[in-house]
Each structure stands twice: as C-alpha cells, then as structure tokens.
Amino acid sequence: DELRGLKENVIVGRLIPAGTGYAYHQDRMRRRAAGELPAAPQVTAEDASASLAELLNAGLGGSDNE
C-alpha cells in the first residue's frame, strides 16, 4: 500500500504524531523513579480554587487601557 499513513491522516483530519516524544517521556519516567527529578507538586482543589479566585479578583481592578 503506497498510501500507508495517508488514509489515517485524512480520516483524523491532521497529522498523527505517532512515536514523537516516546523516548523523552520514557527517560523522564526512569529519572523520576530513580529520584533524579523532583515529583510534581501536589495541589489541592481548595488551593487551586483560592488561587483562581485571587487572580480573577486581581483582574477586576485593572487599568482601563486594555
């Protein structure tokens, strides 16, 4: 089939990024398991909600130049 891959891309409507980044993510997982990378910070829903409310309220008092 000389059109291998083309049919799938036409069906999806965009280029399928098959295989891109796999080695990078595998290396990241290996390094995180070995303790070389810090774990992602844990954010609670309450903390996220409070931060969002703070940012939204800060935007209400902005300048009229926008």
C-alpha positions as a Markdown table, in Angstrom:
| # | Residue | x | y | z |
|---|---|---|---|---|
| 1 | Asp | 0.0 | 0.0 | 0.0 |
| 2 | Glu | 1.8 | 3.2 | -1.2 |
| 3 | Leu | -0.7 | 5.4 | 0.7 |
| 4 | Arg | 0.1 | 3.9 | 4.0 |
| 5 | Gly | -0.5 | 6.5 | 6.7 |
| 6 | Leu | -2.3 | 8.9 | 4.4 |
| 7 | Lys | -5.7 | 7.3 | 4.9 |
| 8 | Glu | -5.4 | 7.6 | 8.6 |
| 9 | Asn | -4.3 | 11.2 | 8.5 |
| 10 | Val | -7.3 | 12.1 | 6.2 |
| 11 | Ile | -9.7 | 10.3 | 8.5 |
| 12 | Val | -8.4 | 12.2 | 11.6 |
| 13 | Gly | -8.0 | 15.4 | 9.7 |
| 14 | Arg | -4.5 | 16.1 | 10.8 |
| 15 | Leu | -1.1 | 14.5 | 11.0 |
| 16 | Ile | -0.9 | 11.8 | 13.6 |
| 17 | Pro | 2.2 | 12.3 | 15.8 |
| 18 | Ala | 3.0 | 8.6 | 16.1 |
| 19 | Gly | 6.1 | 7.9 | 18.1 |
| 20 | Thr | 7.0 | 11.5 | 18.8 |
| 21 | Gly | 8.3 | 12.1 | 22.3 |
| 22 | Tyr | 8.1 | 8.5 | 23.4 |
| 23 | Ala | 11.9 | 8.2 | 24.3 |
| 24 | Tyr | 11.8 | 11.6 | 26.1 |
| 25 | His | 8.9 | 10.5 | 28.3 |
| 26 | Gln | 10.4 | 7.1 | 29.0 |
| 27 | Asp | 13.6 | 8.8 | 30.1 |
| 28 | Arg | 11.6 | 11.2 | 32.3 |
| 29 | Met | 9.8 | 8.3 | 34.0 |
| 30 | Arg | 13.0 | 6.4 | 34.5 |
| 31 | Arg | 14.7 | 9.5 | 36.0 |
| 32 | Arg | 11.8 | 10.3 | 38.2 |
| 33 | Ala | 11.7 | 6.7 | 39.5 |
| 34 | Ala | 15.4 | 6.9 | 40.3 |
| 35 | Gly | 14.9 | 10.1 | 42.2 |
| 36 | Glu | 16.8 | 12.3 | 39.8 |
| 37 | Leu | 13.7 | 14.5 | 39.1 |
| 38 | Pro | 11.5 | 16.1 | 41.8 |
| 39 | Ala | 8.0 | 14.8 | 41.9 |
| 40 | Ala | 5.3 | 17.2 | 40.6 |
| 41 | Pro | 3.9 | 19.4 | 43.3 |
| 42 | Gln | 0.5 | 18.3 | 44.7 |
| 43 | Val | -2.2 | 21.0 | 44.6 |
| 44 | Thr | -5.5 | 20.5 | 46.4 |
| 45 | Ala | -8.7 | 21.6 | 44.8 |
| 46 | Glu | -9.1 | 24.2 | 47.6 |
| 47 | Asp | -5.7 | 25.7 | 46.9 |
| 48 | Ala | -6.4 | 25.8 | 43.2 |
| 49 | Ser | -9.8 | 27.4 | 43.7 |
| 50 | Ala | -8.3 | 30.0 | 46.1 |
| 51 | Ser | -5.5 | 30.9 | 43.6 |
| 52 | Leu | -8.0 | 31.2 | 40.8 |
| 53 | Ala | -10.3 | 33.5 | 42.8 |
| 54 | Glu | -7.3 | 35.6 | 43.8 |
| 55 | Leu | -6.2 | 36.0 | 40.2 |
| 56 | Leu | -9.7 | 36.8 | 39.0 |
| 57 | Asn | -10.3 | 39.4 | 41.7 |
| 58 | Ala | -7.0 | 41.0 | 41.0 |
| 59 | Gly | -8.0 | 41.4 | 37.3 |
| 60 | Leu | -11.2 | 43.3 | 38.3 |
| 61 | Gly | -9.2 | 46.4 | 39.5 |
| 62 | Gly | -7.0 | 46.6 | 36.4 |
| 63 | Ser | -6.5 | 49.7 | 34.2 |
| 64 | Asp | -8.9 | 50.9 | 31.5 |
| 65 | Asn | -6.2 | 50.8 | 28.9 |
| 66 | Glu | -7.0 | 47.2 | 27.9 |
